[in-house]
Structures are given as C-alpha cells and as structure tokens.
Amino acid sequence: FEELVAKYGEENARYLFDTLCAQTHNYSQFTYIEMGVERDDRYEIQTREEADRRGWAFEHVQGDMSILESLVNGPWDDERFLVVPPGHRVIARYDERIVDVEEATP
C-alpha cells in the first residue's frame, strides 16, 4: 500500500489497493489439492497457515492426475475433451453440452 501511495497519492492508492484486493472479497476457504507429486507437506502447511491467518476454512482433497496425463498424452475422448479440428470453431450451446464445434464458414 505504501508503494502505491508513494507512486499515485493516498486517494488513488486506496482505490487501487481496494480494487486489486477485491479479488478475494467473496472467498472464505482455501482448498489444498494433493496431486501425489509433492516432495513434502510444506505447501499444505503454508496453505493451512494462510487460511488460519485470514480466518478462512481449510479443506484438503485428493486430486487426480489422469485428465492432465490424457491432455498431454491422449487419448482425447469426447466425454472429457473438446477437440477442435482444423477449419472448425468453438461455439456456445444452450443445452447440456455448453460448448461445441462446428465447421467454420469462410
């Protein structure tokens, strides 16, 4: 905050600080997702401490690397991925699909 005041003045600094910090205004919880690649528990401890410092809830959940592994290595099945072939574009759908692909028109 002090750096913003020095650079922009008190009133502008307050506005900038409030705007930049508003991104977490509606949050009340940290969720730590354990993916099985961590060397130790330091990031979980750091997350838990930050939740305590803010007075937020803390949740620890077990993650799953399978979608990331499939994203990198394939296969890209239609249930989990939207594959956009050359000459096609992504479009919005107003049903359970949400997004879809259609052939692009020149």
N, C-alpha and C positions, 0 to 999 in steps of 0.2 A: 504494500500500500504506500509506504514511504517513497519508493521509487516512482510510483505513479504521481504522487503529489509533487515531487521534485520536477518531474518532466511536464505535467499537464495542469498543475494547480489543484487546490483542495476540492473544489466543486466537481471538476471533470474527473479527478481521481476517484472520488466517491462513486460517481456514476459508472465509470469503467470497472471499478472493483466489484460493485454490486452486480453489474451485468455479467462479468466474467465468472463470478462465483455462483450465479443463479443456476448454473447447470446441475447442481446437486440439491437444489432447493426442495424438490419433491421426493428425494430419496430418504430411506430410513433403514437401509440394510446393505451390508456387504455380503456377497456370496463368493466363497472361495471354491473354485472348481479344481479338484485334484485330477490330473490327467495321467499320472503314472510316469512322468518324465522328470519329476522334481528330484534334485540331488539331496535335498534336506527339507526341513519344515520352516525355513526362515521366512518365506513369503506368506505362508499361512499365519505364522506368528505376527508378522508385520500387518497383515490384513485384520487380524483379530484385534491388535492393539489400536489400529486406526478406527475400527468400529467402536471400541470402548471409548476412545478419545472423543468421538463425535456423539456418543450416546445412542448409537445405532445397533440394531440386531446383527448377529453374525451367523452365517449358515455355511456349513461345509458339505459339499456334494461330490460324489464320484462322477467324473467325466468319462467320455468315451471317444477314443481317437479314430474310430472307424470311418466317420464321414470325412475327416481330414485325409486319412490314408486313401480313401476312394477318390477324393478330389485330386490328389496328386497322381495316383497310380491307375485309376479306373477300377472297375467299370463304372460308367456314369448312367445308372439306371434311371428310368423316368419317374420313379417314386421319390427319389431324393435330389435329383438334379434337373435343371432346365438346360438342355443342350441347344445351342443356337447355331445351326449350320450356316455356312457362307450363303449370302443372299437372302437371309431371313432377318427378322427383327423381333424384339420382345414387345408384347402388347399386354394391356390390362384386361382382365376378365372379371366379370362381376358375378362369379359363382365360386365353387369350392377350389377351383384351380388358381385363382387370384391373378396369376400371370401365365402367359402362353407365348407361343412362337407362331409367326405367320410369314409367308413369303413377302419380301419387300417389293414394293412396286417402284419401277424406275421413274 
